[in-house]
Amino acid sequence: MEYRILGRTGVAVSKLCMGTMSFGGNADKTESAAMYQACREAGINFFDCANIYNGGKAEEILGNLIRFERDEVVITSKFSFRSGPGVNQLGSSRLHMIREVEQSLKRLGTDRIDLYFIHSYDPFTDPGEVLRGMDDLVRSGKILYIGVSNWAAWQIMKALGISEQYGMNRIACIQPMYNLVKRQAEVELFPMARSENLGVITYSPLGGGLLARKRKREGAPQTGRFAEIPIYSDRYDRQDIYDGASAFIYLAESRGVSPATMGVAWVVANPAVTAPIIGGRNTEQLKASLAAADYPMDQELYNTISSLFPEPAPATDRLEEGLGGLGLRG
C-alpha cells in the first residue's frame, strides 16, 4: 500500500480510504468487522465515517473495531446534516456542532476525532462563527484537523481567508464527489486544493455502482443503491450516462480487470486526489476496490478512460487565447 501525506498536516494516510456508510446498515457487525480486517490486511489505515450513518451505528461499530489499535488508524467523522427531529438538530451552528462532536466521541469510544468534517455548507450560519467553533474543537483536542465536504471552491477560499485573518486553524482537507461521470471537481476544487496544499478525499468513485456493473436502460427498474436511495437515480438516470458507463465496463472487461478496480484506480491516478473513499456491502464486493491499490494506470490508459465522458467546461471561457492573451510568449 502506498501512503500519501494529507495536505500539509504531515499525516500519512493510505491512498485508499475505507468508507463506513454500510456499517450497521447493509453490513451487520460481523460483515463490518470482516471488511475492516480486509482493509487492514491490505494496508489501509484511513477510515471515513459520519454521525448520521445508520443512526450512529456506523460510528459505534467503527469505534469497537479500532479500540485495540486506535493509534494505528486515522478516522474521520462529520456533522451538519439533520441528526434528529429538533429544530436545531441540523446545520453548522456551534449549538449543533458541540452536541454532535460529543456524541460522536462517545459512540466512537475515543478521545479525539482525527479529521472532523462539516458535512455541507450552511448558508444560515456565519462562516466565521463556524470556523471559530471548529478552531475551538482543535484547541481543546477533541478534533485534530478540520475538513469540509460538499463546499464550493469560493466558499473554501473565503473560509481560508477568514482563518488566516483571525489566526484560526485552517481547513486541512476537502471531500467532494468525484468519479468518471461526475467530474466537476476538476474545474476549480482540484486546482484550488493543489494551490493551497489541501488534502482531498473523494467520495462515490464508482457512482453508486454505476461504473461497477451493467445498468438497464433509462427509466427501467433498478437494483441496489439506485433502487434504495433516490438521489442516485437523480444523479445518473440518463441514457447517455448509461451508454458511457457501458463503454467503460466493456473497456475494463476487455482488459481482464474488474470495472470497479479500474474505476477506483482512475480516481487514484488524479494528482490532486489524496485518497478516494471506497466501500461495499460485503467483503466480496469490497475486494475489487481494494485491488485498485495495485492496479497499474499509465497515462495512455488514463486518457482513454477519461475520453469516455466529456470533460467539464473550464472556469473561464477565454482559455483559447492562452498566454498570448496577456501579451506573453509561451
SULCORHU-V282240 format. One record per residue. N is the residue number from 1. SS is DSSP state (@ for helix, = for strand, . for the rest). D_CENTER is the distance of its C-alpha to the mean C-alpha in Angstrom with 2 decimals. Layout:
N;SS;D_CENTER / N;SS;D_CENTER
This chain:
1;.;18.81 / 2;.;18.02 / 3;=;16.74 / 4;=;15.42 / 5;=;16.01 / 6;.;13.21 / 7;.;14.50 / 8;.;17.98 / 9;.;17.65 / 10;.;19.41 / 11;.;17.18 / 12;=;16.76 / 13;=;13.73 / 14;=;13.60 / 15;.;12.14 / 16;=;10.39 / 17;=;8.40 / 18;=;9.69 / 19;=;8.25 / 20;.;11.38 / 21;.;11.45 / 22;.;14.56 / 23;=;16.33 / 24;.;19.42 / 25;.;19.01 / 26;.;19.35 / 27;=;19.59 / 28;.;22.39 / 29;@;22.95 / 30;@;24.55 / 31;@;21.96 / 32;@;19.12 / 33;@;21.23 / 34;@;21.81 / 35;@;18.17 / 36;@;17.62 / 37;@;20.76 / 38;@;19.82 / 39;@;16.70 / 40;@;18.95 / 41;@;21.61 / 42;@;19.36 / 43;.;18.63 / 44;.;15.12 / 45;.;15.22 / 46;=;11.64 / 47;=;10.67 / 48;=;8.12 / 49;.;10.18 / 50;.;11.48 / 51;.;15.10 / 52;.;15.35 / 53;@;14.21 / 54;@;17.61 / 55;@;19.54 / 56;@;18.65 / 57;@;19.56 / 58;@;16.22 / 59;@;16.70 / 60;@;20.32 / 61;@;19.79 / 62;@;17.28 / 63;@;19.77 / 64;@;22.58 / 65;@;21.07 / 66;@;20.44 / 67;.;23.71 / 68;.;25.73 / 69;.;23.33 / 70;@;21.51 / 71;@;22.07 / 72;@;20.76 / 73;.;17.11 / 74;=;14.39 / 75;=;12.82 / 76;=;10.66 / 77;=;11.47 / 78;=;11.47 / 79;=;14.34 / 80;.;15.82 / 81;.;15.65 / 82;.;19.05 / 83;.;19.89 / 84;.;23.53 / 85;.;26.45 / 86;.;27.62 / 87;.;27.77 / 88;.;25.87 / 89;.;23.26 / 90;.;20.54 / 91;.;19.50 / 92;.;19.09 / 93;.;22.73 / 94;@;23.88 / 95;@;25.50 / 96;@;22.38 / 97;@;20.35 / 98;@;23.03 / 99;@;23.65 / 100;@;20.08 / 101;@;19.51 / 102;@;22.87 / 103;@;22.17 / 104;@;18.85 / 105;@;20.79 / 106;@;23.50 / 107;@;21.48 / 108;@;19.69 / 109;.;23.14 / 110;.;22.24 / 111;.;23.53 / 112;.;20.32 / 113;=;16.56 / 114;=;15.31 / 115;=;12.34 / 116;=;12.67 / 117;=;10.53 / 118;=;12.42 / 119;.;10.56 / 120;.;12.42 / 121;.;15.24 / 122;.;18.59 / 123;.;21.47 / 124;.;24.10 / 125;.;23.53 / 126;.;24.60 / 127;@;21.83 / 128;@;24.24 / 129;@;24.67 / 130;@;20.97 / 131;@;20.65 / 132;@;23.91 / 133;@;22.78 / 134;@;19.67 / 135;@;22.04 / 136;@;24.44 / 137;@;21.98 / 138;@;21.38 / 139;@;25.15 / 140;@;25.87 / 141;.;23.71 / 142;.;21.74 / 143;=;18.47 / 144;=;18.23 / 145;=;15.60 / 146;=;14.21 / 147;=;10.75 / 148;=;10.10 / 149;=;7.66 / 150;.;9.24 / 151;.;12.01 / 152;.;14.27 / 153;@;15.43 / 154;@;18.79 / 155;@;17.59 / 156;@;15.78 / 157;@;18.93 / 158;@;21.14 / 159;@;19.48 / 160;@;19.88 / 161;@;23.47 / 162;@;24.20 / 163;@;22.99 / 164;@;25.14 / 165;@;28.07 / 166;@;28.26 / 167;.;27.32 / 168;.;24.27 / 169;.;21.31 / 170;.;18.83 / 171;=;15.11 / 172;=;13.77 / 173;=;10.06 / 174;=;7.90 / 175;=;4.43 / 176;.;5.64 / 177;=;6.17 / 178;.;7.83 / 179;.;10.44 / 180;.;14.20 / 181;.;15.13 / 182;.;12.76 / 183;.;13.31 / 184;@;13.91 / 185;@;11.57 / 186;@;14.29 / 187;.;16.91 / 188;.;16.37 / 189;@;12.91 / 190;@;13.00 / 191;@;16.70 / 192;@;16.40 / 193;@;13.86 / 194;@;16.30 / 195;@;19.23 / 196;@;18.17 / 197;.;16.76 / 198;.;13.39 / 199;=;10.69 / 200;=;7.61 / 201;=;4.44 / 202;=;3.06 / 203;=;3.10 / 204;.;6.91 / 205;.;8.39 / 206;.;11.65 / 207;@;11.91 / 208;@;12.72 / 209;@;15.21 / 210;.;16.80 / 211;.;16.60 / 212;.;17.60 / 213;.;20.94 / 214;.;23.56 / 215;.;23.50 / 216;.;26.61 / 217;.;27.89 / 218;.;26.75 / 219;.;27.95 / 220;.;28.68 / 221;.;27.65 / 222;.;24.27 / 223;.;23.08 / 224;.;20.04 / 225;@;17.15 / 226;@;19.05 / 227;@;21.97 / 228;@;20.41 / 229;.;17.87 / 230;@;19.49 / 231;@;16.51 / 232;@;15.79 / 233;@;19.37 / 234;@;19.18 / 235;@;16.43 / 236;@;18.02 / 237;.;21.59 / 238;.;23.53 / 239;@;25.95 / 240;@;24.97 / 241;@;21.38 / 242;@;22.89 / 243;@;25.28 / 244;@;22.73 / 245;@;20.74 / 246;@;24.12 / 247;@;24.94 / 248;@;21.76 / 249;@;22.55 / 250;@;26.15 / 251;@;25.25 / 252;@;23.30 / 253;@;26.12 / 254;@;28.75 / 255;.;27.38 / 256;.;27.39 / 257;.;23.68 / 258;.;21.35 / 259;@;19.36 / 260;@;16.25 / 261;@;16.97 / 262;@;17.56 / 263;@;14.59 / 264;@;12.12 / 265;@;14.63 / 266;@;14.69 / 267;@;11.10 / 268;@;11.94 / 269;.;15.07 / 270;.;13.86 / 271;.;15.22 / 272;.;12.80 / 273;.;9.78 / 274;.;9.95 / 275;=;7.98 / 276;=;5.97 / 277;=;5.13 / 278;=;8.54 / 279;.;10.82 / 280;.;14.27 / 281;.;17.25 / 282;.;19.33 / 283;@;19.92 / 284;@;21.55 / 285;@;18.70 / 286;@;16.30 / 287;@;18.76 / 288;@;18.06 / 289;@;14.41 / 290;@;15.73 / 291;@;18.36 / 292;@;16.08 / 293;@;16.42 / 294;@;20.05 / 295;.;20.19 / 296;.;22.02 / 297;.;20.67 / 298;.;23.46 / 299;@;23.58 / 300;@;25.80 / 301;@;23.57 / 302;@;20.50 / 303;@;22.70 / 304;@;24.05 / 305;@;20.74 / 306;@;19.69 / 307;.;23.06 / 308;.;22.47 / 309;.;20.64 / 310;.;21.71 / 311;.;20.10 / 312;.;19.32 / 313;.;22.22 / 314;.;22.44 / 315;.;22.28 / 316;.;26.06 / 317;.;28.71 / 318;.;31.00 / 319;@;29.41 / 320;@;32.26 / 321;@;34.59 / 322;@;32.68 / 323;@;34.44 / 324;@;37.67 / 325;@;36.79 / 326;@;37.10 / 327;.;40.36 / 328;.;38.88 / 329;.;39.36 / 330;.;36.58
